Amino acid sequence: MSQTYADLQIVLINDGSTDDSWRIMQDIAGTDSRMEIYTRENRGVAATRNELLSKANGDFVLFVDSDDWIEHNMVEVLIREQQKQSADIVASRINLHEIDGVFSREEVVEMFLVHKVFNGSLWNKLIRRDLFNGLTFNAAISYGEDALMIWSIIQKVDQVAIISQHLYHVEPNPQSLSRKKLDKKKFSVYNVWNGICADVDAAWPQFSDIGHARFACEMTLILRDAIKTGYQRDEYVKTLQEEIRRDVHLIPRTGISTWAMYAFAWLVSHNYWLASHISHIVW
């Protein structure tokens, strides 16, 4: 509501919250004609984002998670850069890596797979609304549906602008989906990155090694979370171990992650029990 760029449509969906969110939304909406609010029983992140897209009538979309905050000039800065560069996506800084530039589709595909300055998160990206045409968030995927959507979108872009300004702030929330005790639903991220790897092999073979190295890293992170929450070795874990063992050698070869990640990936793929006893040393 306090954005310096005022020509906004602000859409909020109360996805079955059990606190006072709906009353607060009603109070706030009464003070700002730009705001549209909706409430319903809980249907999950993917269904909520699909509904948000169905209501968006502007030229660009910016997603903001309810437990985060953005700089007051975020929209203005991203819109100004978009107009300057005629970019399909404008992304702000996500970590310590500072970079400014305009990149082609091929460059962005590689950057996405490396996952350092351009990743699969929706929240730091101003995206042309029509790039979502024909696409929907997959409700069958509980974790990683945003990365799959970004992957699908960048197959359509001509160029992407990245700026070094840090405009979006993620607030650590122990109750968020990404931080909850790991359950079997989170293993759906396997399907996300397995599919992305298949796409890379078919359409971007020059990045095949990077794609499979990223797959190994992402599966390693899932097993790290499994260990942290006391998840016992089962068929899901065994499948991920097999996949990591297949591709782990590509992590140092491609240089997309640290030696600590490589060492832990190798260990957890060979001995889940031992990895669970020394994981605190690595993370």
N, C-alpha and C positions, 0 to 999 in steps of 0.2 A: 504493500500500500504506500510505502514511503519512497518508492523508486523515483529517481530523478527523471526517468523516461516515463511519462504519465499515460501515454496512449496504450493502455493495457486492457486485456480481458483476463481477469483473475478468477480461476475456477478451483474450488475446493470440494473434495468429496470426503464425507465422513464415512469411512468404511467399517461400520460396526464398532466404533470405539465404546468403551465401557466407563469412560470418565466423563468430564464435563465439556468435552470438545464441541459437541453439537450446540450447546447453549452459547458458548463463546463465539462460535462461527456465526450464529444468528445475530448476536449483539453487534459483531464487527460488520457484518454484511449490511446492517441497517444504516451504517455511516458512510458507505462507499458504493456508489451505483455501478462501479466496474466489477464488483464481486458477485459471482454466482456460486451458490452453495447447494449441495445435495447430500442426502443421507440415505443409508440403506443397511441391510444386514451385511456382515462381513463376507467378502468374496475374494479377498486377497489382492496382492500387488498387481499381478498381470491384468486381472479383470478391471481393476481401478484405473490403471493407465489406459486401457482400451476405451473406457468410458470417458476419461479426460480428453483423449484425442477426438472422440466423436463429438465433443462439445466445443472444441477449439475452432475458432473461425478466423484467426489471424494468419499472417503469412509465415510466422515463425513460432516455435514452441520452445519453452524452457521449463524443465521439470525441477521442482524443489521439494525435497523430502521434508516431512512435517517436523522432524527433530533437528533440522539444520537451519543455518541462516546465511543470508547473502548480503554483500555490500550494497549500500543504497544506490550506487551508480552502476551495478552489474549490467542491467539490461541496456542502459545507455551506451556503455563501453562496447558491449558485444554488437549492438545494432550499428554503431558508428563504424566498427571494424568490418562488419558485413557489407555495408554500403561502400566502404572504401575498396574492398577487395572483391566484391561480388561473389563471396564465398557461400557454399551450400551449408557449411557448418562453421561456427566460430566457437572454439574451445578455449577456456581459460586455464591457467596453471593449476596442476593437481598435486604437485609435490615440490621437492627441492630443485628439480630440473627446470631451469629457465630457458625458454625458447620463444622466439618470435619468427613468424614466417607464414608463407602460403605454400601448400603442398598438394601435389597431384594425387589422384586416386591410388596409383601404385605406391607412392611414398607413404600414404596414410595407411594402406593395408599393411605394409611392413611395420609402421609405427604401432599400429594396433596389436600386432603379434608380439612385438617387443614389450609393449605394455608399460612404458616408462613415462612418456610425455603425452601420449594419447591412448586412453584405455577404454574399457567397455562400460564405464559409468555414464548414465544419462545426465546426471545433475550439473555438470560443468559445461554443458554444450547448448548453444542456441542453434536449433535445427530447422531448416525449411520444412514447413508443414506438409507440403506435397510429397516429400520424400517418404512419408509414412503410408502413402497410398498403396493399397494392396498388401499391407503388412499388419499383423496383429501380434501382441505379446502372447506368448504361449502359456496358457494357464496350467498346463501339465508340468511346467518347469518351475520349481519352487526357489531355485537359486541360480542366478546367471542368466535370467531371461533378458536383462538389460544389455548384457554383452552380446547376446545373440541378435537383439534388435539393432544395436550399433553396427555389428558385423554386416547385417543385411543392408543397412542404410548406406554404408560406405561403398558398397558395390555399385551404387547409383551416382555418387558424387563426381563432380568435375574437379573441384578443389576445396580444400579445407584450410581455414586460417587458425593459427594457434598464437595466443598472446601470453606473455609472461606474468601478467597481473594475476594475483591470487584473489578471486572475487567470491568464491563459494567456500563456506566453512562447514565441515562435517563435525557434528557434535557427537562424541562417544556416547552411545546409549546401550547399556547392557541388556535391554529388553528388545532391541531391534532384531529383525529376522537374521541378519548376518552374524549376530553375536549370541544367539540362543544356543542351548545345548543341542549338539548335533543329533539329528535323527535321520532316518532313511531318506526323507524327502530331499535333503541337501545333496544327496548323491546324484540328483537329476542334473547337476552341473556336468557330470560325465557326458551326458548326451549332447550338451551344448558344445563342449570343446571337441568331442569326437566328430560332430557334424562340421564344425569349423575346419578341423584338420582335413576332412574329406573334401571340403570346398577348396581349400588351399592346394591340395594335391592335384585337383582337377583344373582349377582356373589360374592359380598362381604358383606353378611348380618351382619357380625360382626362389620361393620362400618356404618350401616344404620343410626344410630342416628347422627353420625358426618356428614354424607352426607346430611341429611335433615337440620341440623343446618347450614351447609355451604350454602345450598340453601336459607334459610331464610336470612342469612347475605348478600348474593349477591343480592337478590331481594330488601332488605332494602337499599343497596347502589344505586340501580337504582332509587328508590323512593326519596332518598336524592338528587340525581342529578336532578330529575324531579322538586322537590321543588326549588332547587337553580336557575333553569332556568324559573321558573314561569309556569310550566306545570300544567294545570288544571286537576282536577280529572275526569277521564273518564272510559270506560270499561277496558282499559289496567291497569290503576291504581287499579281499584276494584279487578281485577283478582290477581294482586300481593299482595294486602292487604289480600285477602282470603288465599293465599298460605303461607304468613308470619304468619298469625294467627294460622294456622295449626301446624307450626313447631317452633314457636318462643320460646316455653318452653325448647327446646333442646339446645339453645345457652348457658345458664348458666350450664345446666347439663353436657355438653360435655367440657365446658371450652375453646372453640375454639376462643372466642373473648372477648372483654371487657364488663363490665357491662354497659358502656355508649352505646355500640352497642345494647345490649339487651334492654335497656330502650327505646332507640329510635325506635328499631324494633317493640316493643310492642305498642308504641304510634302511629307510622305512620300506623300500620296495623289496628288500631282502630279508629283513627281520623286524617285524612290527613290534614284537615284544621288547627287543633291545632298544628300538627307537623310542618307545614309550617311557623308558627309564632314563634316557639322556636328552629328551627333547627340550627340557628346560635350559640346557646348556646352549642350544642353538637359538631358541626363541624364549 
